[in-house]
Amino acid sequence: MRYAAIDIGTVTCRLLVADVGDRGLRELYRRAEIVNLGDGVDATGALSAVAIDRVCAVVEEYLEIVIGYASECPVEVRCLATSASRDASNADMFSARLEQLGVKLSVIEGSREAELSFKGASACFAGERLLVSDIGGGSTELIVGVAGEAPLHSHSFNIGCRRATERLLPSDPPLAEEIDSLASWAREELSGFFDEVGSLGFAPERYVAVAGTPTSVVAIDQGLDPYDPARVHGQVVSAATLERVLDRLAAMPLEERAHVVGLQAKRAPVIVAGLVILREVLALSGLPSFTASESDILEGIILDAASNERSISGDEPAIK
């Protein structure tokens, strides 16, 4: 079977086209665009018309790509949105715009987002006891469990790199006290999760970090230009390396940060907040490093669709 997954997050809009068969998932096409759907949502509670237009333009391009892959066989399309759309008062209007393009949007709850992220991120670490994080623009999902099984415990927190930047990092470059304030907020929000995991008697042996913040750490540290997913996926990053990258970027004004090799220019405004959150998760985990993963919620969406374990939003459209 052939599937297309579109993930519309607070910062990025991503597409994965893949075949799923007896040997698992075979990637055919992947693309990501920074669209900043969540610009201002934390303050206004609504998606802006300009941001909706940006996303719809990208989704329209994605659908043209999917049509090309449907020339050989039908493609089942799954499209979901996460934190910014969960928080927005006008999410229905956004869904209606996408329906005009022929896309049925599902705005999923944080618990479902965590489940799908774990399914995708754990695919490469069969049998290992994992902590998985998905640091997005508006929320952070933390999940623990044994790879290949259902998650043991998960939680979605309303703390993400865009939300944190807009609330707590107004200066350019951010002041030390602003970064300390963000770190304290992150620790306070996230620490209870690790207490609960400890009470369950579960001790992760690996921390797998998905999404743009951890993969950017690898790309920046290795000076990747162009970005090479094969050199990023599975890379183990020490706490010292993470701290070094954070210190470097936090000291730069935005204009300089946007030109750092290995960092997407459009991610530069929110990367410092993302790195602070990532650092706090790593510290709370008690582990010495994290493993960056290119396999994430996109793979989770497709694997979930292929297994028919549970439909995201009912009958999904197929492009033929």
C-alpha positions in Angstrom: 0.0 0.0 0.0 1.1 3.6 -0.7 0.5 6.4 1.8 1.1 10.1 2.1 1.3 11.7 5.6 1.0 15.5 6.0 1.9 16.8 9.4 1.0 20.5 10.0 2.7 21.7 13.1 3.1 25.0 14.8 6.4 25.7 12.9 6.7 23.2 10.1 4.5 21.5 7.5 5.9 18.2 6.4 5.2 15.5 3.8 6.2 11.8 3.7 5.2 9.5 0.9 6.0 5.8 1.5 5.1 2.3 0.6 4.4 -0.2 3.4 4.7 -3.9 2.8 6.0 -7.1 4.4 9.4 -5.6 4.9 8.1 -2.5 6.5 8.1 1.1 5.4 10.0 2.3 2.3 10.3 6.0 1.9 9.6 7.4 -1.5 9.6 11.2 -0.9 10.1 13.6 2.1 9.9 17.3 2.3 9.6 19.9 5.0 8.7 23.6 4.9 8.8 26.1 7.7 5.4 27.8 7.6 5.0 29.2 11.2 1.3 28.5 11.4 1.5 29.3 15.1 2.7 32.9 14.8 1.0 34.8 17.6 -1.4 32.0 18.6 -0.2 32.0 22.2 -1.2 35.7 22.5 -4.3 35.9 20.3 -5.7 32.4 20.5 -6.3 32.4 16.7 -4.5 31.4 13.5 -3.7 34.5 11.4 -5.1 34.6 7.8 -1.5 35.1 6.5 -0.3 32.0 8.3 -3.3 30.0 7.0 -2.5 31.2 3.5 1.2 30.0 3.9 0.2 26.6 5.0 -2.5 26.1 2.3 0.0 27.1 -0.4 2.5 24.5 0.8 -0.2 21.8 1.1 -1.4 22.5 -2.4 2.2 21.9 -3.6 2.3 18.7 -1.6 -0.8 17.4 -3.2 0.6 17.9 -6.7 3.6 15.8 -5.6 1.3 13.1 -4.2 -0.6 13.0 -7.5 2.6 12.2 -9.2 3.1 9.2 -6.9 -0.4 8.1 -7.5 0.3 7.3 -11.2 1.2 3.7 -10.3 -1.2 3.0 -7.5 -3.7 4.9 -5.3 -2.2 6.9 -2.4 -4.1 7.1 0.9 -3.6 10.6 2.4 -3.5 11.3 6.1 -3.3 14.9 7.1 -3.2 16.0 10.8 -2.5 19.2 12.7 -1.2 19.5 16.3 -0.6 22.2 18.9 -1.3 25.5 17.1 -4.5 24.1 15.7 -5.6 22.6 19.0 -5.2 26.0 20.6 -6.8 28.1 17.9 -10.4 29.4 18.1 -10.7 29.4 14.3 -9.4 25.9 13.6 -12.6 25.1 11.9 -12.0 27.8 9.3 -8.5 26.4 8.7 -10.0 22.9 8.2 -12.5 24.3 5.8 -9.8 25.9 3.7 -7.9 22.6 3.5 -11.1 20.8 2.5 -11.4 23.1 -0.5 -8.1 21.7 -1.6 -9.4 18.1 -1.1 -7.7 17.4 2.2 -9.5 16.2 5.2 -7.7 17.6 8.3 -7.7 15.9 11.7 -6.7 18.0 14.7 -5.4 15.4 17.1 -5.1 15.6 20.9 -1.7 15.6 22.5 -2.0 12.1 23.7 -2.6 10.8 20.2 0.3 12.9 18.9 2.5 11.3 21.6 1.4 7.8 20.6 2.1 8.4 16.9 5.5 10.0 17.6 6.5 7.0 19.7 5.4 4.6 17.0 7.6 6.4 14.5 10.6 7.1 16.7 10.8 3.7 18.2 10.8 1.8 14.9 14.6 1.6 14.7 15.2 0.5 18.3 13.3 -2.7 18.7 13.1 -4.0 22.2 14.9 -1.0 23.8 13.5 0.9 26.8 13.1 4.4 25.4 12.3 7.9 26.4 11.1 9.8 23.3 10.6 13.6 23.0 8.9 15.6 20.3 9.7 19.3 20.9 7.4 21.2 18.6 6.5 24.9 18.2 3.6 24.9 20.6 3.9 21.7 22.6 6.3 19.0 23.8 5.4 15.4 23.9 7.2 13.0 26.3 6.7 9.3 26.0 8.3 6.2 27.6 8.0 2.6 26.7 9.5 -0.4 25.1 10.1 -0.1 21.4 7.6 -2.2 19.4 5.0 -2.1 22.2 2.4 0.5 23.1 3.7 3.5 25.1 3.8 2.9 28.9 3.3 6.5 29.8 3.0 9.8 27.9 2.1 13.4 28.3 1.7 16.5 26.1 2.9 19.7 27.6 1.9 23.2 26.4 5.6 24.2 26.1 7.2 24.5 22.7 9.9 26.5 21.0 7.7 29.1 19.5 5.4 29.5 22.5 8.5 29.8 24.8 10.2 32.3 22.5 7.1 34.6 22.3 6.6 34.4 26.1 10.1 34.4 27.5 12.8 35.4 25.0 12.0 38.9 23.9 15.6 40.2 23.6 17.9 39.7 20.6 20.1 37.9 21.5 18.3 36.5 24.5 19.5 37.6 27.9 21.0 35.1 30.3 18.2 35.8 32.8 15.6 35.1 30.1 17.2 31.8 29.3 17.3 30.9 33.0 13.6 31.8 33.3 12.8 29.5 30.4 14.9 26.7 31.8 13.1 27.0 35.2 9.7 27.0 33.5 10.6 23.9 31.5 11.9 22.1 34.6 8.9 22.9 36.6 6.5 21.8 33.8 8.3 18.6 32.9 9.8 17.3 36.2 6.5 15.7 37.3 6.5 13.4 34.3 9.9 11.9 35.3 8.6 11.4 38.9 5.7 9.4 37.5 8.0 7.3 35.3 10.1 6.6 38.3 7.1 5.5 40.3 6.3 3.0 37.5 9.7 1.4 38.0 10.7 2.2 34.4 14.2 3.3 33.6 14.9 4.3 30.0 18.2 3.2 28.5 18.0 5.5 25.5 16.6 9.0 24.9 15.4 9.4 21.3 14.7 13.0 20.3 12.7 13.8 17.2 11.8 17.0 15.3 13.9 19.9 14.1 15.6 21.0 17.3 17.7 17.8 18.0 18.4 17.2 14.3 19.6 20.8 14.0 22.1 20.2 16.8 23.7 17.4 14.8 23.6 19.4 11.5 25.2 22.4 13.2 27.8 20.4 15.1 28.8 18.6 11.9 28.5 21.7 9.7 26.2 19.9 7.2 25.6 21.9 4.1 23.5 20.6 2.5 21.5 18.9 5.2 22.0 15.1 5.0 19.3 13.0 6.9 21.5 9.9 6.6 24.3 11.6 8.6 21.8 12.9 11.2 19.6 9.9 11.9 20.9 7.8 14.8 23.6 10.2 15.8 24.3 10.2 19.6 24.8 13.7 21.0 26.4 14.2 24.4 25.1 16.8 26.9 28.4 18.7 26.5 27.9 19.0 22.7 24.3 20.2 23.2 25.5 22.8 25.7 28.2 24.0 23.3 25.7 24.5 20.5 23.2 26.2 22.8 25.9 28.6 24.1 27.0 29.4 20.6 23.6 30.2 19.2 22.3 32.0 22.3 25.2 34.5 22.1 24.3 35.5 18.5 21.7 38.1 17.3 19.0 36.6 15.1 20.5 38.0 11.9 23.8 36.2 12.5 22.1 33.0 13.8 20.2 32.7 10.6 23.4 32.2 8.7 24.8 29.4 10.8 25.7 26.4 8.7 23.4 23.4 9.5 20.5 25.6 10.7 17.5 26.4 8.5 17.3 30.2 8.5 13.6 30.2 9.2 14.2 28.1 12.3 16.7 30.6 13.7 14.1 32.6 15.6 13.0 29.7 17.8 16.0 27.4 17.9 17.4 28.8 21.2 14.2 28.1 23.1 14.1 24.6 21.5 17.6 23.9 22.7 16.8 25.0 26.2 13.8 22.7 26.4 15.9 19.8 24.9 18.7 20.4 27.5 16.2 20.3 30.4 14.6 17.1 29.1 18.0 15.5 28.9 19.0 16.6 32.4 15.7 15.4 33.9 16.2 12.0 32.1 19.5 11.3 34.0 21.0 10.0 30.7 24.3 11.3 29.3 23.1 11.8 25.7 20.3 11.8 23.3 19.9 10.0 19.9 18.7 12.2 17.1 16.0 10.5 14.9 14.7 11.3 11.5 11.9 8.8 12.1 9.1 10.5 13.9 5.3 11.2 13.8 5.2 11.0 9.9 6.4 7.4 10.0 4.0 6.9 12.9 1.0 8.1 10.9 1.8 5.8 8.0 2.6 2.8 10.1 -0.6 3.4 12.1 -2.6 3.6 8.9 -1.1 0.5 7.5 -1.7 -1.6 10.6 -5.3 -0.4 10.8 -4.9 -0.3 14.6 -6.9 2.9 14.8 -8.1 5.4 12.3 -7.0 9.0 12.9 -10.1 10.6 11.5 -12.3 8.0 9.9 -12.3 7.2 6.2 -9.3 8.8 4.6 -9.3 10.1 1.0 -7.2 8.3 -1.6 -5.7 10.1 -4.5 -5.7 8.0 -7.7 
